Amino acid sequence: MAHEHLDDVKRYLLDLQDRLCTGLAKADGAAQFQEDSWERAEGGGGRSRVMTHGGVFEKGGVNFSHVYGTQLPPSATAARPELAGRSFHAVGVSWVLHPENPHVPTSHGNVRFFIAEKAGEPPVWWFGGGFDLTPFYPVMEDVVHWHRVAKAACDPFGDDVYARYKAWCDEYFYLKHRDETRGVGGLFFDDLNEGEFADCFAVQRAVGDSFLAAYLPIVERRKNDAWGERERDFQLYRRGRYVEFNLVWDRGTLFGLQSGGRTESILMSMPPMARWEYAFEPESGSPEARLQDFLHPRDWLGEFAEDASRKKRRALMTDRYCVFGNPVKHSKSPQIHAEFAHQTQQTLEYTAEEAPVDGFAGAWRAFIDAGGRGANVTVPFKGDAFALCDTLSHRARRAGAVNTLILGGNGRTYGDTTDGIGLVRDLAYHRVALADKRILVVGAGGAVRGILEPLLAEEPSEIVVVNRTAAKAEQLASDFADLGPIHGGGFDTVNGTFDVVINGTSASLSGDLPPLPDTLFNTNAWAYDMMYGAEPTVFLQWAGPHGAKLLDGLGMLVEQAAESFFLWRNVRPETASVREMLRQSLEFDAF
């Protein structure tokens, strides 16, 4: 005989199915659920309810099933071999919603009850269930609301229940072959039989009863958001991930098929349309790329609370920015950004901060806690900054270094590099043409790596990278070969003349001159040293008598700072006056 309370659970689940269908149909506003009842030859059956081509939901289903038999399927006994040979009853409601609008998240949930019996032994019963959210264009407000409702459903049963069920959900809805979660999680629990039956049943009801409160406000907020072909294509691509999980990892799908359940009802969870694309990567910085920030376990409610607290603190203080370095007293950045702030009427504070050589991450975190909103990063911390970022720009990934940190509204750290764009804009300021020109870059360190992508974007006829260690230059050229014509080698490989020669080493500041041929410069060629000082560097002193027009890196410093300022404040400052101010200050200091 089945458990004495099986009928109570079944009545609740049938009522839940009714309430879910009523609420979802009302939210859709155009379609109704169609019911399809079925029977299972081995025992039991169910009623499937499916909605298609609605005003909101392209496809949605809310299914009830009650199946029973003399033997549990292998998927049920794999983790609990002691249940082998027992008869069983399995009763549950499962639902999945696939909206048409890509801005409305897909959602899934289920609640279920199992009982396994054997003559002469007490019955073994357990509850399971949960719900999860799969957005394609996630909004933090929606995610926080979802988890707030989930937590409220769990709170009556213990302070740790939400945390445990959330973590279980994150772990369960994880696509191992993709190294990402299916969405932003929610709740998941299984094998719940601790304590009294009534207590466990109450947990199941709390989860089932809270779904509409969690999901429908999100539907209402997003159902009228504009979308087009681009958003639709991305939605269909990401639906492919949903299919992959259900067919490869989902235990419920496997149980249903192994137990002889109705295939149409089991696979109701599949989206009506999906697509796959080989090696697809969304454009860096695009709304589609932003999804990856949400596809790993996060403390959504904690982040929200921390962010709210941070915003409150920031409201009481001036936004702070700084340059991190060691040493850093010589930096011109505070002077530059003070001028930018005055010019654009931005209220901010910018300082030079000397971080411990082995403590950069801690220095950044302390700076944030004190009201910091962003920072420039100079030697020796550009690699450390790269490592601590939650999100990186495409150009920062290419450079393998970060010189600009930005604190996002969600408390996450975004990293970018502005060195390369600063160089290109400085050259443009001086009307140095790069398109179809032959460019020589001296050096193969981090400074050079940071400028190659922006230089190649200007479509020169060729870039040649040379270095004392030829292998480093060759490797660097290989890393950027997909962006344009670039070659690398040792100093002995330099041949022909060049229109622009850029010194990306710091050697000339110490009086060391790279071993370059005297016949290096084309007619009207430019020599550019990324270093600067009150007097021309050794490299520029050598290049001048050999016919080159001369530029040092002071303008690059100003232009990269201007790009950082724009990233922080969304205001682009004028640079000409700041260039002049800095040049005069260098001359004054030398005097």
C-alpha positions as CSV (number, residue, x, y, z in Angstrom):
1,M,0.0,0.0,0.0
2,A,1.2,3.5,-0.8
3,H,2.0,6.0,1.9
4,E,-1.0,7.3,3.8
5,H,-0.4,10.9,2.7
6,L,0.1,10.2,-1.0
7,D,-3.4,11.4,-1.8
8,D,-2.7,14.6,0.1
9,V,0.3,15.3,-2.0
10,K,-1.5,14.4,-5.2
11,R,-4.4,16.8,-4.4
12,Y,-1.9,19.6,-3.8
13,L,-0.1,19.0,-7.0
14,L,-3.2,18.9,-9.1
15,D,-4.4,22.2,-7.5
16,L,-0.9,23.6,-8.1
17,Q,-1.1,22.7,-11.8
18,D,-4.4,24.5,-12.0
19,R,-3.1,27.6,-10.3
20,L,0.0,27.8,-12.4
21,C,-1.9,27.5,-15.6
22,T,-4.4,30.2,-14.6
23,G,-1.7,32.6,-13.6
24,L,0.5,32.0,-16.7
25,A,-2.4,32.2,-19.1
26,K,-3.5,35.5,-17.6
27,A,0.1,36.9,-17.9
28,D,0.2,35.7,-21.6
29,G,-3.1,37.4,-22.4
30,A,-3.6,35.6,-25.7
31,A,-3.4,31.9,-25.5
32,Q,-4.8,29.1,-23.2
33,F,-3.3,25.8,-22.1
34,Q,-4.6,22.8,-24.0
35,E,-4.9,19.6,-21.9
36,D,-3.9,16.2,-23.0
37,S,-4.5,13.3,-20.6
38,W,-2.5,10.0,-20.9
39,E,-2.1,6.6,-19.4
40,R,0.9,4.5,-18.7
41,A,0.7,0.8,-19.5
42,E,2.8,-0.1,-16.5
43,G,0.7,2.0,-14.1
44,G,-0.4,5.5,-13.8
45,G,-0.6,8.4,-16.2
46,G,-1.0,12.2,-16.2
47,R,-2.4,15.3,-17.7
48,S,-0.2,17.5,-19.9
49,R,-1.1,21.1,-20.5
50,V,0.7,23.0,-23.2
51,M,0.4,26.6,-24.5
52,T,1.8,27.6,-27.9
53,H,2.1,30.8,-30.0
54,G,0.8,33.0,-27.2
55,G,1.1,36.7,-26.7
56,V,4.2,36.2,-24.4
57,F,5.0,32.5,-24.4
58,E,6.1,30.9,-27.7
59,K,5.7,27.6,-25.8
60,G,4.9,26.7,-22.3
61,G,3.9,23.6,-20.4
62,V,2.6,22.6,-17.0
63,N,2.5,18.8,-16.6
64,F,1.2,16.6,-13.9
65,S,2.1,12.9,-13.7
66,H,1.6,10.0,-11.3
67,V,3.4,6.8,-12.3
68,Y,3.9,3.7,-10.3
69,G,5.4,0.2,-10.8
70,T,7.1,-2.8,-9.3
71,Q,10.6,-1.6,-10.0
72,L,12.3,1.8,-9.8
73,P,14.2,2.7,-12.9
74,P,18.1,2.7,-12.9
75,S,18.3,6.5,-12.7
76,A,16.5,6.4,-9.4
77,T,18.6,3.6,-7.8
78,A,22.0,4.6,-9.1
79,A,22.7,6.8,-6.1
80,R,20.5,4.7,-3.7
81,P,21.1,1.0,-4.5
82,E,19.3,0.0,-1.3
83,L,16.0,0.9,-3.2
84,A,16.5,-1.7,-5.8
85,G,13.7,-4.2,-5.9
86,R,11.1,-1.9,-4.3
87,S,7.8,-0.9,-5.9
88,F,7.3,2.8,-6.3
89,H,4.9,5.7,-6.7
90,A,6.2,9.0,-8.2
91,V,3.9,12.0,-8.4
92,G,4.9,15.5,-9.5
93,V,4.2,18.7,-11.4
94,S,6.8,20.2,-13.8
95,W,6.7,23.3,-15.8
96,V,8.8,25.2,-18.3
97,L,8.2,28.5,-20.1
98,H,9.8,29.6,-23.3
99,P,8.9,33.3,-24.0
100,E,9.1,34.7,-27.6
101,N,10.7,38.0,-26.5
102,P,14.4,37.3,-25.9
103,H,14.3,39.8,-23.0
104,V,11.9,37.7,-21.0
105,P,13.8,34.8,-19.3
106,T,13.0,31.2,-19.8
107,S,12.1,29.5,-16.6
108,H,11.6,26.0,-15.3
109,G,10.3,24.4,-12.1
110,N,9.1,21.2,-10.6
111,V,7.9,19.7,-7.3
112,R,7.8,15.9,-6.8
113,F,7.2,13.1,-4.3
114,F,8.5,9.6,-4.3
115,I,7.7,6.6,-2.2
116,A,9.4,3.2,-2.5
117,E,7.9,0.2,-0.7
118,K,8.9,-3.4,0.0
119,A,7.0,-6.1,1.9
120,G,8.1,-6.4,5.5
121,E,10.0,-3.1,5.5
122,P,8.9,0.5,6.3
123,P,8.3,2.7,3.2
124,V,11.0,5.1,2.0
125,W,9.8,8.5,0.9
126,W,11.3,11.8,-0.1
127,F,10.4,15.1,-1.7
128,G,12.3,17.1,-4.3
129,G,11.8,20.2,-6.4
130,G,12.9,23.7,-7.1
131,F,12.8,26.4,-9.8
132,D,15.5,28.2,-11.9
133,L,15.7,31.2,-14.2
134,T,17.5,31.3,-17.6
135,P,17.8,34.8,-19.0
136,F,19.5,35.7,-22.3
137,Y,19.7,39.4,-21.6
138,P,19.9,39.4,-17.8
139,V,18.9,42.4,-15.7
140,M,20.3,42.6,-12.1
141,E,17.0,43.9,-10.8
142,D,15.2,40.8,-12.1
143,V,17.8,38.4,-10.7
144,V,17.7,39.9,-7.3
145,H,13.9,39.8,-7.2
146,W,13.9,36.1,-8.2
147,H,16.3,35.2,-5.4
148,R,14.5,37.4,-2.9
149,V,11.3,35.4,-3.5
150,A,13.2,32.1,-3.3
151,K,14.8,33.1,0.0
152,A,11.5,34.2,1.5
153,A,10.0,30.8,0.6
154,C,12.9,29.0,2.4
155,D,13.2,31.3,5.5
156,P,10.4,29.7,7.6
157,F,12.4,26.4,7.5
158,G,15.7,27.5,8.8
159,D,18.3,30.3,8.3
160,D,20.5,28.1,6.1
161,V,17.9,26.5,3.9
162,Y,18.0,29.1,1.1
163,A,21.8,29.0,1.0
164,R,21.9,25.2,0.8
165,Y,19.2,25.0,-1.9
166,K,20.7,27.8,-3.9
167,A,24.1,26.2,-3.9
168,W,22.5,22.9,-4.9
169,C,20.7,24.6,-7.8
170,D,24.0,26.2,-9.0
171,E,25.7,22.8,-8.9
172,Y,22.9,20.9,-10.5
173,F,22.2,23.2,-13.4
174,Y,25.8,23.3,-14.4
175,L,26.9,22.4,-17.9
176,K,30.2,20.6,-17.3
177,H,31.0,20.4,-21.0
178,R,30.5,24.2,-21.3
179,D,31.9,25.3,-17.9
180,E,28.9,27.5,-17.3
181,T,25.6,27.4,-15.4
182,R,22.4,27.2,-17.3
183,G,21.2,30.5,-16.0
184,V,21.2,32.4,-12.7
185,G,19.9,29.6,-10.5
186,G,17.2,29.6,-7.9
187,L,16.4,26.6,-5.7
188,F,16.9,22.9,-6.0
189,F,16.5,20.1,-3.4
190,D,16.2,16.3,-3.5
191,D,15.9,13.4,-1.1
192,L,14.1,15.6,1.4
193,N,12.9,13.3,4.2
194,E,14.5,14.8,7.3
195,G,12.1,15.2,10.3
196,E,8.3,14.8,10.0
197,F,6.4,14.2,6.8
198,A,4.3,17.3,7.4
199,D,7.4,19.5,7.6
200,C,8.9,18.2,4.4
201,F,5.6,18.6,2.6
202,A,5.4,22.2,3.8
203,V,8.8,22.9,2.1
204,Q,7.5,21.5,-1.1
205,R,4.4,23.6,-1.0
206,A,6.3,26.8,-0.1
207,V,8.5,26.3,-3.2
208,G,5.6,25.5,-5.6
209,D,3.4,28.3,-4.2
210,S,6.1,30.9,-4.6
211,F,6.9,30.4,-8.3
212,L,4.3,32.8,-9.8
213,A,5.4,35.5,-7.3
214,A,9.0,35.1,-8.5
215,Y,8.4,34.9,-12.2
216,L,5.4,36.9,-13.3
217,P,6.8,40.4,-12.2
218,I,9.8,39.7,-14.4
219,V,7.6,38.8,-17.3
220,E,5.6,42.0,-16.8
221,R,8.7,44.2,-16.7
222,R,10.3,42.7,-19.8
223,K,7.5,41.6,-22.2
224,N,7.4,44.9,-24.0
225,D,11.1,45.4,-24.4
226,A,12.1,46.0,-28.0
227,W,13.9,43.2,-29.8
228,G,14.9,42.3,-33.4
229,E,16.7,39.7,-35.5
230,R,19.9,40.0,-33.6
231,E,18.3,39.3,-30.2
232,R,16.2,36.5,-31.6
233,D,19.3,34.8,-33.1
234,F,21.1,35.0,-29.8
235,Q,18.1,33.7,-28.0
236,L,17.9,30.6,-30.3
237,Y,21.6,30.0,-29.9
238,R,21.4,30.1,-26.1
239,R,18.3,27.8,-26.2
240,G,20.7,25.3,-27.6
241,R,22.4,25.2,-24.2
242,Y,19.0,24.5,-22.6
243,V,18.5,21.5,-24.9
244,E,22.0,20.3,-24.1
245,F,21.4,20.3,-20.4
246,N,18.1,18.6,-20.6
247,L,19.3,15.8,-22.8
248,V,22.8,15.3,-21.3
249,W,22.5,16.1,-17.6
250,D,18.9,16.3,-16.4
251,R,18.0,13.4,-14.1
252,G,14.3,14.1,-14.4
253,T,14.4,13.6,-18.2
254,L,16.3,10.4,-17.7
255,F,13.9,9.1,-15.0
256,G,10.9,9.9,-17.1
257,L,12.2,8.1,-20.2
258,Q,13.5,5.1,-18.2
259,S,10.3,4.7,-16.3
260,G,8.3,4.5,-19.5
261,G,6.6,7.8,-19.1
262,R,5.0,9.6,-22.0
263,T,7.8,10.9,-24.3
264,E,5.8,13.9,-25.6
265,S,5.2,15.0,-22.0
266,I,8.7,14.4,-20.9
267,L,10.2,16.3,-23.8
268,M,7.7,19.1,-23.5
269,S,10.5,21.1,-21.8
270,M,12.3,21.5,-25.1
271,P,12.0,24.9,-26.8
272,P,10.1,25.1,-30.0
273,M,13.1,26.4,-31.9
274,A,16.9,26.4,-31.2
275,R,20.1,26.7,-33.1
276,W,23.8,25.9,-32.8
277,E,26.7,27.8,-34.3
278,Y,30.2,26.5,-34.4
279,A,32.7,28.3,-32.1
280,F,30.5,31.3,-31.7
281,E,31.8,34.1,-29.5
282,P,29.8,37.3,-29.0
283,E,31.4,40.6,-29.7
284,S,33.4,41.9,-26.8
285,G,31.5,44.5,-24.8
286,S,28.2,43.6,-26.4
287,P,24.9,42.9,-24.6
288,E,25.3,39.3,-25.6
289,A,28.8,39.0,-24.1
290,R,27.5,40.4,-20.8
291,L,25.6,37.2,-20.3
292,Q,28.8,35.4,-19.4
293,D,29.0,37.6,-16.2
294,F,25.9,35.8,-15.0
295,L,26.7,32.2,-15.9
296,H,28.6,31.3,-12.7
297,P,27.5,31.0,-9.1
298,R,27.2,34.3,-7.4
299,D,25.8,35.6,-4.1
300,W,23.1,37.7,-5.8
301,L,21.5,39.0,-2.7
302,G,24.8,39.7,-1.0
303,E,26.1,41.6,-4.0
304,F,23.0,43.6,-4.1
305,A,23.2,44.5,-0.4
306,E,26.8,45.3,-0.7
307,D,26.2,47.4,-3.7
308,A,23.4,49.3,-2.0
309,S,25.6,50.0,0.9
310,R,28.4,51.1,-1.3
311,K,26.1,53.4,-3.2
312,K,24.9,54.9,0.1
313,R,28.5,55.5,1.1
314,R,29.3,57.0,-2.2
315,A,26.4,59.4,-2.0
316,L,28.1,60.9,1.1
317,M,31.6,61.2,-0.5
318,T,33.4,62.5,-3.6
319,D,34.2,59.9,-6.2
320,R,37.8,58.9,-5.9
321,Y,40.3,57.8,-8.5
322,C,44.0,57.2,-8.4
323,V,47.1,55.8,-10.1
324,F,48.7,52.8,-8.5
325,G,52.4,52.2,-8.9
326,N,55.6,51.5,-7.0
327,P,57.2,53.9,-7.0
328,V,54.6,56.4,-8.1
329,K,55.6,59.8,-6.7
330,H,56.9,60.9,-10.1
331,S,53.5,60.3,-11.8
332,K,51.9,63.2,-13.8
333,S,48.5,61.5,-13.6
334,P,47.1,63.5,-10.6
335,Q,48.0,66.8,-12.4
336,I,46.5,65.6,-15.7
337,H,43.2,64.4,-14.2
338,A,42.8,67.5,-12.0
339,E,42.9,69.5,-15.2
340,F,40.4,67.2,-16.9
341,A,38.0,67.4,-13.9
342,H,38.3,71.2,-13.9
343,Q,37.7,71.5,-17.6
344,T,34.7,69.2,-17.7
345,Q,33.3,70.4,-14.3
346,Q,33.4,66.9,-12.8
347,T,33.6,66.5,-9.0
348,L,36.2,64.0,-8.2
349,E,39.5,63.4,-6.3
350,Y,42.5,61.8,-8.0
351,T,45.6,60.8,-6.0
352,A,48.8,58.7,-6.5
353,E,48.8,55.5,-4.4
354,E,51.9,53.4,-3.8
355,A,50.7,49.8,-3.4
356,P,52.9,47.1,-1.8
357,V,54.7,45.1,-4.5
358,D,53.0,41.9,-3.3
359,G,49.7,43.4,-2.2
360,F,48.0,45.1,-5.2
361,A,44.7,43.3,-5.0
362,G,44.3,44.3,-1.3
363,A,45.2,47.9,-2.2
364,W,42.5,48.0,-4.8
365,R,39.9,46.6,-2.5
366,A,40.8,49.0,0.3
367,F,40.6,51.9,-2.2
368,I,37.1,50.8,-3.3
369,D,36.0,50.6,0.3
370,A,37.2,54.2,0.8
371,G,35.0,55.4,-2.1
372,G,37.2,54.5,-5.1
373,R,35.5,54.3,-8.5
374,G,38.4,53.6,-10.7
375,A,42.2,53.7,-11.1
376,N,45.1,53.9,-13.5
377,V,47.7,51.3,-13.1
378,T,51.4,51.7,-13.9
379,V,54.5,49.5,-13.3
380,P,54.8,47.0,-11.8
381,F,51.1,46.2,-11.4
382,K,49.6,46.0,-14.9
383,G,49.7,42.2,-14.8
384,D,48.3,42.1,-11.3
385,A,45.4,44.4,-12.4
386,F,44.8,42.0,-15.4
387,A,44.5,39.0,-13.0
388,L,42.0,40.5,-10.5
389,C,39.4,41.8,-13.1
390,D,36.0,40.1,-13.3
391,T,35.6,41.4,-16.9
392,L,38.2,42.4,-19.4
393,S,37.8,44.5,-22.6
394,H,38.9,42.8,-25.8
395,R,41.9,45.0,-26.2
396,A,43.0,44.3,-22.6
397,R,42.8,40.6,-23.3
398,R,45.0,41.1,-26.3
399,A,47.5,43.1,-24.4
400,G,47.5,40.7,-21.4
401,A,47.7,43.8,-19.2
402,V,45.4,46.4,-17.7
403,N,46.1,50.1,-17.1
404,T,42.6,51.2,-16.3
405,L,40.3,49.7,-13.6
406,I,36.6,50.6,-13.4
407,L,34.2,49.6,-10.6
408,G,30.9,48.6,-12.1
409,G,27.5,49.3,-10.6
410,N,27.3,45.6,-9.5
411,G,30.6,45.9,-7.6
412,R,32.6,43.9,-10.2
413,T,35.9,45.1,-11.5
414,Y,36.2,45.9,-15.3
415,G,39.7,46.1,-16.8
416,D,40.8,48.0,-19.9
417,T,44.0,49.2,-21.5
418,T,44.2,52.7,-23.0
419,D,47.9,52.8,-23.8
420,G,47.5,51.8,-27.5
421,I,44.7,54.1,-28.2
422,G,46.6,56.9,-26.5
423,L,49.6,56.3,-28.8
424,V,47.4,56.3,-31.9
425,R,45.5,59.4,-30.9
426,D,48.8,61.2,-30.2
427,L,50.1,60.3,-33.6
428,A,46.8,61.5,-35.1
429,Y,47.1,64.8,-33.1
430,H,50.5,65.4,-34.8
431,R,49.0,64.3,-38.2
432,V,51.2,61.3,-38.5
433,A,49.6,59.0,-41.1
434,L,49.6,55.3,-40.4
435,A,47.5,53.8,-43.2
436,D,49.6,52.1,-45.8
437,K,52.7,53.0,-44.0
438,R,55.6,50.8,-43.0
439,I,56.1,50.8,-39.2
440,L,59.1,49.6,-37.1
441,V,58.4,48.9,-33.4
442,V,61.5,48.4,-31.2
443,G,61.0,46.1,-28.2
444,A,58.8,43.2,-27.3
445,G,57.7,43.8,-23.8
446,G,54.4,44.6,-22.2
447,A,54.4,48.2,-23.5
448,V,54.7,47.1,-27.1
449,R,52.1,44.3,-26.7
450,G,49.6,47.0,-25.5
451,I,50.0,49.1,-28.7
452,L,49.9,46.6,-31.5
453,E,46.2,46.0,-31.8
454,P,45.3,49.8,-32.2
455,L,48.3,50.2,-34.6
456,L,47.1,47.3,-36.8
457,A,43.6,48.7,-36.8
458,E,45.0,51.7,-38.6
459,E,45.8,49.4,-41.6
460,P,49.5,50.0,-42.1
461,S,51.2,48.2,-45.0
462,E,53.4,46.3,-42.5
463,I,54.5,46.3,-38.9
464,V,57.9,44.9,-38.0
465,V,58.7,44.2,-34.4
466,V,62.4,43.8,-33.4
467,N,64.0,42.9,-30.2
468,R,67.4,41.8,-28.8
469,T,65.8,38.4,-28.1
470,A,64.4,37.6,-31.6
471,A,62.2,34.8,-30.3
472,K,60.2,37.2,-28.2
473,A,59.5,39.5,-31.2
474,E,58.6,36.5,-33.4
475,Q,56.1,35.3,-30.8
476,L,54.6,38.7,-30.3
477,A,54.1,39.0,-34.1
478,S,52.6,35.6,-34.2
479,D,50.1,36.5,-31.4
480,F,48.8,39.5,-33.5
481,A,49.1,38.0,-37.0
482,D,45.3,37.6,-37.3
483,L,44.9,41.3,-37.2
484,G,47.1,42.4,-40.1
485,P,50.6,42.2,-41.7
486,I,53.1,41.9,-38.9
487,H,56.5,40.2,-38.6
488,G,59.0,39.9,-35.8
489,G,62.7,39.1,-35.4
490,G,66.1,40.3,-34.1
491,F,67.9,43.6,-34.8
492,D,69.9,41.9,-37.6
493,T,66.7,41.3,-39.5
494,V,65.9,45.0,-40.0
495,N,66.0,45.9,-43.7
496,G,64.7,48.7,-45.8
497,T,63.3,52.0,-44.7
498,F,60.3,52.8,-42.5
499,D,57.8,55.7,-42.4
500,V,57.3,55.5,-38.6
501,V,59.8,54.1,-36.1
502,I,58.5,53.6,-32.5
503,N,60.8,52.9,-29.6
504,G,58.9,50.8,-27.1
505,T,61.8,50.2,-24.7
506,S,62.9,52.2,-21.8
507,A,66.6,51.7,-22.6
508,S,67.1,55.2,-24.0
509,L,66.3,56.8,-20.7
510,S,69.4,55.1,-19.3
511,G,71.6,56.2,-22.2
512,D,71.3,52.9,-24.1
513,L,70.6,53.0,-27.8
514,P,69.1,50.0,-29.7
515,P,71.5,48.7,-32.4
516,L,69.6,50.1,-35.4
517,P,71.0,50.9,-38.9
518,D,71.6,54.5,-39.8
519,T,69.6,54.1,-43.0
520,L,66.4,53.3,-41.2
521,F,64.3,56.3,-42.0
522,N,62.3,57.0,-45.2
523,T,61.8,60.5,-46.5
524,N,59.6,62.5,-44.1
525,A,59.7,59.6,-41.6
526,W,58.8,60.0,-37.9
527,A,60.7,58.7,-34.9
528,Y,58.5,58.2,-31.8
529,D,59.8,57.4,-28.3
530,M,57.1,56.1,-25.9
531,M,59.3,57.6,-23.1
532,Y,59.5,61.3,-22.4
533,G,61.6,63.8,-20.5
534,A,62.6,67.4,-20.3
535,E,65.3,66.7,-22.9
536,P,65.0,64.4,-26.0
537,T,65.7,60.8,-25.2
538,V,68.9,59.2,-26.5
539,F,66.8,57.5,-29.2
540,L,65.4,60.8,-30.4
541,Q,68.9,62.5,-30.2
542,W,70.1,59.7,-32.6
543,A,67.1,59.8,-34.9
544,G,67.1,63.6,-35.6
545,P,70.4,63.8,-37.4
546,H,69.4,60.8,-39.5
547,G,66.5,62.7,-41.0
548,A,63.5,61.8,-38.8
549,K,60.9,64.1,-37.4
550,L,60.7,63.7,-33.6
551,L,58.0,62.9,-31.1
552,D,58.2,61.7,-27.5
553,G,55.5,59.9,-25.4
554,L,54.2,62.9,-23.4
555,G,51.2,63.3,-25.7
556,M,50.6,59.5,-25.4
557,L,50.4,59.9,-21.7
558,V,47.8,62.6,-22.0
559,E,45.7,60.8,-24.6
560,Q,45.6,57.5,-22.7
561,A,44.6,59.4,-19.6
562,A,41.8,61.1,-21.5
563,E,40.5,57.7,-22.6
564,S,40.5,56.5,-19.0
565,F,38.7,59.6,-17.9
566,F,36.1,59.0,-20.6
567,L,35.6,55.4,-19.4
568,W,35.1,56.5,-15.9
569,R,33.0,59.7,-16.4
570,N,31.5,59.3,-19.9
571,V,32.9,62.8,-20.7
572,R,35.8,63.2,-23.2
573,P,38.1,66.0,-22.1
574,E,40.1,68.3,-24.5
575,T,43.8,67.5,-24.5
576,A,45.7,70.3,-26.2
577,S,45.8,72.6,-23.2
578,V,46.9,69.8,-20.9
579,R,49.7,68.8,-23.3
580,E,51.0,72.4,-23.2
581,M,50.7,72.6,-19.5
582,L,52.7,69.4,-19.0
583,R,55.4,70.4,-21.5
584,Q,55.9,73.7,-19.7
585,S,56.1,71.9,-16.3
586,L,58.8,69.6,-17.6
587,E,60.8,72.5,-18.8
588,F,60.3,74.3,-15.5
589,D,61.4,71.2,-13.6
590,A,64.5,70.9,-15.7
591,F,65.4,74.5,-15.1
